[in-house]
């Protein structure tokens, strides 16, 4: 738990995409990005497509870097694969310079 203190949490609903990075030990939220925010809701044509996943991943990476978080982990749930929209979010975060451990 303390070797990988920052955890990525991604949630996909039918209408929105929510992502946050939190510290495991203190449960403090470091950064949040959602397509339900006013600025993204008005600019994106679709709030759940692949382009929205890339935007959310880029925002999480930028906001995490501002909070001096350069490494995080993602633990998939049981029977969850890292592919599709989740894969796009994680790949975008990796491309932006965040290390996954």
Secondary structure, DSSP 8 states (H G I E B T S, - for coil): --SS-EEEEEEE-SS-EEEEEEETTT--EEEEEETTSHHHHHH-S-SSSHHHHHHHHHHHHHHHHHTT--EEB----TT--S-THHHHHHHHHHHTT-EE-
